[in-house]
Amino acid sequence: MYAIRRHRAAKEAWCWRVHFKRRGKAYSKTFYDLTCGGSKQAKAEAVAWRDDQLAKLKAFTLVEFRQQKRSNNVSGVTGVHFHKTPAQPLGFWQASIRFHDGKRTARSFSVLKFGRQEAYRRAVAARLEMLEKVENRPYLYDPVAKRFVKQE
């Protein structure tokens, strides 16, 4: 069941836990059998709360997901990296992206050929071109989550 799990809270106490994320923020709530009037009622309340929250919140699109900058990003642009190899001692800037079907594509720009700033600029431009090829649909897999997609 999407985002809902059965959990043993204590020796004789059980509950249903709802937990999911939207746009990097976690949403969770616990529904105890004892306070809700039994397991079935607690589960029903958990499902109702989850459905209400999903209906209110907007999910990432594939494009937005591919643009998320990680905390360890040093280039300033998602999907753009600097590499040095024995074959390229001055290094090269590379733009890359993984598409939803699992295929990965990359383009490299040599610092020796273009200079450091121009190679970087070209890698950023290549990354933007790659993003244009990404489907702009919600980044969701579960059918339950897909039912509550906000159209904007």
Backbone as CSV, one residue per row, in Angstrom:
resi,resn,N_x,N_y,N_z,CA_x,CA_y,CA_z,C_x,C_y,C_z
1,MET,0.852,-1.172,0.000,0.000,0.000,0.000,0.901,1.238,0.000
2,TYR,0.652,2.154,-0.911,1.527,3.298,-1.097,1.635,4.159,0.157
3,ALA,2.862,4.319,0.670,3.227,5.215,1.767,2.611,4.850,3.108
4,ILE,2.007,3.677,3.234,1.400,3.268,4.503,1.947,1.895,4.900
5,ARG,2.404,1.802,6.142,2.963,0.553,6.659,2.381,0.245,8.043
6,ARG,2.270,-1.026,8.324,1.835,-1.497,9.641,3.062,-1.502,10.532
7,HIS,2.906,-1.034,11.768,4.053,-0.908,12.656,3.661,-1.309,14.073
8,ARG,4.562,-2.014,14.737,4.352,-2.382,16.139,4.954,-1.273,16.992
9,ALA,4.110,-0.486,17.617,4.553,0.671,18.392,5.062,0.258,19.774
10,ALA,4.469,-0.770,20.357,4.870,-1.280,21.674,4.448,-2.749,21.734
11,LYS,4.643,-3.384,22.887,4.364,-4.809,23.004,2.933,-5.152,22.596
12,GLU,1.988,-4.379,23.049,0.574,-4.649,22.742,-0.075,-3.539,21.917
13,ALA,0.724,-2.676,21.330,0.163,-1.533,20.594,0.648,-1.535,19.145
14,TRP,-0.316,-1.503,18.235,-0.014,-1.465,16.805,-0.557,-0.181,16.206
15,CYS,0.044,0.190,15.071,-0.409,1.406,14.400,-0.168,1.295,12.899
16,TRP,-0.751,2.242,12.172,-0.488,2.410,10.752,0.294,3.708,10.597
17,ARG,1.426,3.653,9.879,2.246,4.836,9.667,2.180,5.264,8.209
18,VAL,1.945,6.549,8.025,1.964,7.137,6.687,3.249,7.947,6.584
19,HIS,3.992,7.729,5.497,5.230,8.488,5.297,5.511,8.599,3.805
20,PHE,5.672,9.839,3.320,6.058,10.085,1.934,6.730,11.445,1.845
21,LYS,7.348,11.722,0.697,8.023,12.999,0.480,7.451,13.678,-0.752
22,ARG,7.394,14.983,-0.686,7.029,15.809,-1.834,7.939,17.015,-1.834
23,ARG,8.628,17.235,-2.956,9.531,18.369,-3.131,10.568,18.456,-2.007
24,GLY,11.069,17.296,-1.591,12.131,17.251,-0.595,11.664,17.328,0.844
25,LYS,10.381,17.527,1.080,9.865,17.629,2.443,9.121,16.341,2.798
26,ALA,9.411,15.812,3.991,8.769,14.582,4.444,7.430,14.888,5.114
27,TYR,6.455,14.062,4.832,5.134,14.144,5.459,4.872,12.802,6.107
28,SER,4.526,12.827,7.391,4.250,11.565,8.071,3.266,11.777,9.207
29,LYS,2.551,10.716,9.487,1.598,10.728,10.586,1.340,9.283,10.993
30,THR,1.094,9.069,12.278,0.862,7.735,12.825,-0.570,7.628,13.325
31,PHE,-1.200,6.504,13.032,-2.587,6.247,13.437,-2.610,4.973,14.280
32,TYR,-2.834,5.145,15.590,-2.804,4.024,16.530,-4.153,3.318,16.587
33,ASP,-4.096,1.997,16.649,-5.319,1.196,16.722,-6.152,1.584,17.944
34,LEU,-5.491,1.763,19.092,-6.206,2.039,20.344,-6.942,3.374,20.309
35,THR,-6.357,4.388,19.709,-7.001,5.710,19.705,-8.015,5.874,18.572
36,CYS,-7.882,5.040,17.539,-8.794,5.163,16.390,-9.963,4.193,16.445
37,GLY,-9.966,3.293,17.429,-11.080,2.352,17.545,-10.858,1.046,16.804
38,GLY,-9.621,0.654,16.658,-9.316,-0.624,16.016,-8.459,-0.463,14.773
39,SER,-7.960,-1.612,14.314,-7.043,-1.626,13.183,-7.698,-1.137,11.891
40,LYS,-8.907,-1.582,11.630,-9.580,-1.191,10.383,-9.851,0.306,10.335
41,GLN,-10.293,0.857,11.462,-10.581,2.292,11.511,-9.284,3.114,11.404
42,ALA,-8.219,2.635,12.057,-6.935,3.334,11.985,-6.405,3.324,10.554
43,LYS,-6.546,2.183,9.889,-6.102,2.086,8.497,-6.922,3.011,7.601
44,ALA,-8.228,3.049,7.815,-9.091,3.922,7.016,-8.713,5.391,7.211
45,GLU,-8.421,5.788,8.448,-8.018,7.165,8.728,-6.658,7.476,8.091
46,ALA,-5.751,6.502,8.117,-4.436,6.682,7.509,-4.573,6.877,5.999
47,VAL,-5.393,6.075,5.359,-5.606,6.190,3.913,-6.243,7.538,3.585
48,ALA,-7.230,7.939,4.372,-7.903,9.219,4.131,-6.931,10.389,4.297
49,TRP,-6.082,10.346,5.327,-5.110,11.429,5.537,-4.102,11.482,4.392
50,ARG,-3.589,10.298,4.006,-2.631,10.241,2.902,-3.239,10.815,1.621
51,ASP,-4.443,10.381,1.295,-5.098,10.846,0.071,-5.345,12.348,0.108
52,ASP,-5.722,12.871,1.262,-5.957,14.311,1.414,-4.656,15.091,1.205
53,GLN,-3.564,14.611,1.800,-2.272,15.292,1.657,-1.769,15.233,0.215
54,LEU,-1.891,14.069,-0.427,-1.432,13.935,-1.806,-2.215,14.841,-2.748
55,ALA,-3.496,15.026,-2.467,-4.325,15.888,-3.305,-3.902,17.357,-3.179
56,LYS,-3.372,17.747,-2.030,-2.972,19.143,-1.779,-1.588,19.474,-2.340
57,LEU,-0.716,18.472,-2.438,0.696,18.721,-2.735,1.042,18.440,-4.182
58,LYS,1.984,19.208,-4.706,2.434,19.050,-6.082,3.725,18.224,-6.098
59,ALA,3.788,17.256,-6.990,4.977,16.415,-7.118,5.957,17.036,-8.107
60,PHE,7.237,16.635,-8.002,8.239,17.055,-8.966,7.880,16.550,-10.357
61,THR,8.238,17.315,-11.376,8.192,16.798,-12.732,9.554,16.173,-13.007
62,LEU,9.653,15.392,-14.075,10.940,14.788,-14.422,12.005,15.856,-14.669
63,VAL,11.603,16.964,-15.289,12.556,18.049,-15.551,13.041,18.654,-14.229
64,GLU,12.125,18.940,-13.316,12.513,19.510,-12.021,13.415,18.546,-11.253
65,PHE,13.100,17.254,-11.320,13.904,16.260,-10.626,15.324,16.222,-11.185
66,ARG,15.460,16.322,-12.506,16.776,16.296,-13.147,17.558,17.591,-12.909
67,GLN,16.897,18.644,-12.429,17.574,19.912,-12.169,17.958,20.093,-10.706
68,GLN,17.606,19.158,-9.847,17.941,19.285,-8.431,19.455,19.303,-8.249
69,LYS,19.938,20.308,-7.543,21.377,20.413,-7.309,21.719,19.692,-6.007
70,ARG,22.706,18.820,-6.065,23.149,18.081,-4.890,24.068,18.949,-4.031
71,SER,24.197,18.557,-2.791,25.031,19.331,-1.869,26.511,19.250,-2.223
72,ASN,26.918,18.203,-2.955,28.331,18.063,-3.313,28.638,18.618,-4.710
73,ASN,27.703,19.348,-5.301,27.918,19.936,-6.625,28.907,21.084,-6.516
74,VAL,29.968,21.025,-7.320,30.981,22.085,-7.280,31.000,22.932,-8.550
75,SER,30.322,22.489,-9.596,30.332,23.256,-10.848,29.297,24.379,-10.831
76,GLY,28.292,24.256,-9.979,27.231,25.250,-9.939,26.055,24.912,-10.831
77,VAL,26.205,23.898,-11.689,25.139,23.470,-12.593,24.959,21.964,-12.469
78,THR,23.741,21.539,-12.245,23.452,20.114,-12.141,23.799,19.420,-13.448
79,GLY,24.485,18.286,-13.355,24.819,17.503,-14.540,26.050,17.966,-15.287
80,VAL,26.764,18.948,-14.761,27.999,19.432,-15.388,29.156,19.158,-14.428
81,HIS,30.172,18.460,-14.929,31.291,18.029,-14.095,32.612,18.304,-14.798
82,PHE,33.663,18.499,-14.002,35.009,18.680,-14.547,35.795,17.403,-14.304
83,HIS,36.512,16.925,-15.333,37.300,15.698,-15.230,38.717,15.953,-15.728
84,LYS,39.681,15.267,-15.104,41.070,15.260,-15.574,41.465,13.802,-15.770
85,THR,42.100,13.511,-16.888,42.571,12.157,-17.165,43.998,12.249,-17.699
86,PRO,44.720,11.130,-17.726,46.066,11.156,-18.314,46.039,11.602,-19.780
87,ALA,44.976,11.256,-20.494,44.860,11.652,-21.896,44.515,13.137,-22.041
88,GLN,43.894,13.695,-21.022,43.496,15.119,-21.027,44.050,15.774,-19.754
89,PRO,45.351,16.069,-19.694,45.940,16.600,-18.455,45.370,17.954,-18.028
90,LEU,44.891,18.763,-18.974,44.255,20.031,-18.608,42.799,19.826,-18.200
91,GLY,42.248,18.689,-18.560,40.892,18.344,-18.171,39.846,18.710,-19.216
92,PHE,38.616,18.371,-18.892,37.492,18.688,-19.763,36.233,18.822,-18.928
93,TRP,35.299,19.620,-19.418,33.984,19.769,-18.796,33.031,18.820,-19.503
94,GLN,32.206,18.146,-18.718,31.267,17.182,-19.296,29.860,17.466,-18.809
95,ALA,28.914,17.460,-19.755,27.491,17.572,-19.437,26.889,16.188,-19.619
96,SER,26.099,15.745,-18.653,25.495,14.418,-18.766,24.097,14.429,-18.174
97,ILE,23.309,13.425,-18.604,21.955,13.266,-18.090,21.538,11.817,-18.269
98,ARG,20.722,11.350,-17.349,20.141,10.011,-17.463,18.651,10.207,-17.714
99,PHE,18.181,9.618,-18.803,16.780,9.741,-19.158,15.948,8.717,-18.397
100,HIS,14.631,8.904,-18.430,13.719,8.060,-17.663,13.801,6.591,-18.080
101,ASP,14.140,6.327,-19.331,14.234,4.942,-19.800,15.545,4.270,-19.394
102,GLY,16.403,4.993,-18.650,17.658,4.442,-18.170,18.851,4.768,-19.041
103,LYS,18.622,5.287,-20.226,19.729,5.637,-21.109,20.414,6.905,-20.605
104,ARG,21.740,6.924,-20.752,22.540,8.060,-20.315,23.221,8.655,-21.529
105,THR,23.303,9.952,-21.567,24.019,10.632,-22.647,24.943,11.675,-22.038
106,ALA,26.074,11.893,-22.711,27.057,12.854,-22.205,27.776,13.514,-23.378
107,ARG,28.196,14.761,-23.157,29.012,15.497,-24.133,30.157,16.148,-23.381
108,SER,31.354,16.052,-23.954,32.557,16.582,-23.311,33.152,17.710,-24.127
109,PHE,33.769,18.659,-23.393,34.378,19.822,-24.029,35.765,20.032,-23.431
110,SER,36.780,19.892,-24.271,38.171,19.937,-23.851,38.612,21.351,-23.488
111,VAL,39.320,21.463,-22.376,39.904,22.738,-21.968,41.045,23.104,-22.919
112,LEU,41.784,22.117,-23.399,42.874,22.360,-24.344,42.345,22.990,-25.636
113,LYS,41.210,22.496,-26.109,40.651,22.974,-27.375,39.905,24.306,-27.235
114,PHE,39.093,24.435,-26.176,38.208,25.599,-26.050,38.642,26.614,-24.994
115,GLY,39.512,26.237,-24.101,39.826,27.089,-22.955,38.859,26.745,-21.824
116,ARG,39.259,27.029,-20.602,38.468,26.596,-19.440,37.068,27.208,-19.421
117,GLN,36.960,28.502,-19.605,35.649,29.158,-19.513,34.736,28.779,-20.675
118,GLU,35.267,28.710,-21.880,34.443,28.368,-23.045,33.998,26.906,-22.981
119,ALA,34.860,26.015,-22.516,34.486,24.606,-22.369,33.355,24.475,-21.348
120,TYR,33.463,25.216,-20.247,32.412,25.207,-19.226,31.102,25.754,-19.802
121,ARG,31.179,26.870,-20.505,29.977,27.475,-21.096,29.291,26.512,-22.064
122,ARG,30.089,25.816,-22.867,29.528,24.853,-23.819,28.893,23.661,-23.100
123,ALA,29.503,23.217,-22.010,28.940,22.100,-21.241,27.591,22.496,-20.628
124,VAL,27.501,23.713,-20.120,26.241,24.196,-19.540,25.172,24.277,-20.627
125,ALA,25.527,24.787,-21.796,24.575,24.881,-22.910,24.128,23.482,-23.360
126,ALA,25.063,22.537,-23.395,24.726,21.158,-23.779,23.772,20.533,-22.773
127,ARG,24.004,20.816,-21.496,23.115,20.283,-20.455,21.693,20.835,-20.619
128,LEU,21.566,22.111,-20.940,20.242,22.707,-21.165,19.546,22.069,-22.369
129,GLU,20.300,21.770,-23.413,19.738,21.077,-24.575,19.237,19.688,-24.182
130,MET,20.001,19.003,-23.337,19.611,17.668,-22.882,18.322,17.729,-22.069
131,LEU,18.198,18.760,-21.216,16.991,18.903,-20.395,15.747,19.119,-21.251
132,GLU,15.905,19.754,-22.403,14.760,19.975,-23.285,14.191,18.673,-23.827
133,LYS,14.992,17.609,-23.829,14.547,16.307,-24.328,13.840,15.473,-23.270
134,VAL,13.859,15.932,-22.024,13.225,15.199,-20.922,11.726,15.483,-20.930
135,GLU,10.944,14.425,-20.758,9.485,14.569,-20.676,9.121,15.440,-19.482
136,ASN,8.188,16.348,-19.650,7.759,17.192,-18.533,6.474,16.622,-17.946
137,ARG,6.625,15.492,-17.259,5.494,14.847,-16.595,5.865,14.589,-15.142
138,PRO,4.887,14.308,-14.296,5.197,14.088,-12.880,6.169,12.927,-12.673
139,TYR,7.064,13.116,-11.730,8.052,12.094,-11.383,7.444,11.194,-10.307
140,LEU,6.553,10.314,-10.736,5.865,9.397,-9.838,5.805,8.015,-10.477
141,TYR,5.881,6.989,-9.656,5.807,5.624,-10.158,4.541,4.908,-9.693
142,ASP,4.167,5.100,-8.441,3.060,4.350,-7.881,1.721,4.824,-8.439
143,PRO,0.842,3.901,-8.835,-0.460,4.289,-9.389,-1.317,5.101,-8.411
144,VAL,-1.186,4.820,-7.124,-1.966,5.569,-6.125,-1.505,7.013,-6.113
145,ALA,-0.204,7.235,-6.123,0.333,8.602,-6.109,-0.053,9.345,-7.396
146,LYS,-0.075,8.640,-8.508,-0.411,9.246,-9.795,-1.863,9.735,-9.834
147,ARG,-2.733,9.094,-9.069,-4.157,9.511,-9.055,-4.326,10.930,-8.553
148,PHE,-3.408,11.387,-7.733,-3.561,12.703,-7.072,-2.678,13.779,-7.677
149,VAL,-2.221,13.591,-8.887,-1.358,14.576,-9.527,-2.123,15.870,-9.752
150,LYS,-1.519,16.971,-9.275,-2.117,18.291,-9.480,-1.727,18.783,-10.867
151,GLN,-2.695,19.120,-11.677,-2.426,19.657,-13.009,-2.355,21.167,-12.897
152,GLU,-1.224,21.740,-13.331,-1.073,23.214,-13.285,-0.569,23.735,-14.585
